[in-house]
């Protein structure tokens, strides 16, 4: 399998990863089953997906704990664990965003314990705070990298200006931001900077809450208690236009004998500006299905057709 170098680090990752917010993320999703979560992780590893993307915020550490359990018996050197932190849980139960060197240093130690591992392949600052100079936050992570605690330094949910501040010393290896065929707003400016600085890019929400899987139909509506009800992508003419565009992918998916979701994931894998795509999964079958995208040899012409369709 082709592997991708993460930034200027020595981390080599599969181009398809697993987003694990539904593995132990009981604060994010109702009715999750921990045994299923463990099996989801193991199914991904068995299918050749080496990147496990987690965070303290997913279940306030529960996702990390389940991953620590799931990887027992596997060759740790072949697994890329990426985790994130910034949420500082206070004694009174409140949460603040903290990028201070002291907090990040402790957060790495806490993640290592929950994951039951000696090192983290990628550690992201999950969200920027309002007070810490970003280059000072990253400098603290660089010390941990030099100590062997982490192998690559990442940031997430950073504006381009914050990313540039964080990378003043050239230490940032990877940037994880919301990006999909439906939401390409950050591409032009950011991608040019990332290429120039040899920083890898990882998009989250790549299937746009399921809109890029082909499972929705134009006549569908969503009740007020559904999270999609207030999402502009699921409303009015925009929803109609999205579904009409996604429907145009179906003949192409049939040509490759894959699902629309697998076709879209193959587009990300072929995109030279994207290092690793990390779709999430709540069901074991979803992971096995997503893994088939690794076998899709998308032609240059079909890649361009999809690009132009969503331009």
Secondary structure, DSSP 8 states (H G I E B T S, - for coil): --EEE-TTSS-EEESBEEE-TTSS-TTTSTT--HHHHHHHHHHHHHTT--EEE--TTTTTTHHHHHHHHHTTTS-GGG-EEEEEE-EEE-TTS-EEE---HHHHHHHHHHHHHHHT-S-BSEEEE-S--SSS-HHHHHHHHHHHHHTTSBS-EEEES--HHHHHHHTTTS---EEEEE-BTTB-TTHHHHHHHHHHHT-EEEEESTTGGGGGGT---TT----TTSGGGG-GGGSHHHHHHHHHHHHTTHHHHHHHTS-HHHHHHHHHHH-TT-SEE--B-SSHHHHHHHHGGGG----HHHHHHHHHHT-
